[in-house]
Amino acid sequence: PLSVALDDWMEAVETSTAATTAKKYRTEAKQFAKFLSATTAGPMVEEVDAKTIRRFLSDRRKNTSTSTANVAKKILSGFFESQLKEEIIQANPVRLVDSFKETSVEKRRAKRRAFTLAEVKLAFSKAPDDFWRYMLLMGFFTGLRLGDGACLRWGSIDFDTGFIRETAAKTEKTLNIPMHSTLSTFLR
């Protein structure tokens, strides 16, 4: 049954990927199982066709961005590729489904740019308190994500060497970031 195969696949994914990635995969797997009302009685993996995948992804697209729907497609494709390797199915039905195209509004939003120095200075001058001034400096001088900056521990800051040593929550990579003198002064 599909529900059992999804659970088995998730166990394999959770041992081979980062926790945040596995969480995203599990969320999509649950959404897919829920959409199909999958139980241990069915449907079977081999009963899922491209039309079913297309309906699910179209439903996901109604409630999410194009990018999120396309990520769901990639995750499902990974599941069906695993089933193909195990010879449970003969072909990956996701391969027959086209990815979504971004709308013109999404394309405009996706064109991100860095803040100018003037914009950072303006934001800093309007920050309501030291926490937000710290967050602006941390983001500007280190590139850390908001959550990593907010959860940074004093033990991660080495004033003697001038480095911040942090493990990024999203990627779980250890970062050694040189500390700019402006940030160092603010933190002191």
Salt bridges, closest charged atoms under 4 A:
GLU14 OE2 - ARG26 NE 2.91
GLU28 OE2 - LYS24 NZ 3.12
GLU28 OE2 - ARG60 NH2 2.58
GLU81 OE2 - ARG95 NH2 2.63
GLU106 OE2 - ARG61 NH2 3.33
GLU119 OE2 - ARG113 NH2 2.68
ASP130 OD1 - ARG133 NE 3.14
ASP158 OD2 - ARG165 NH1 3.73
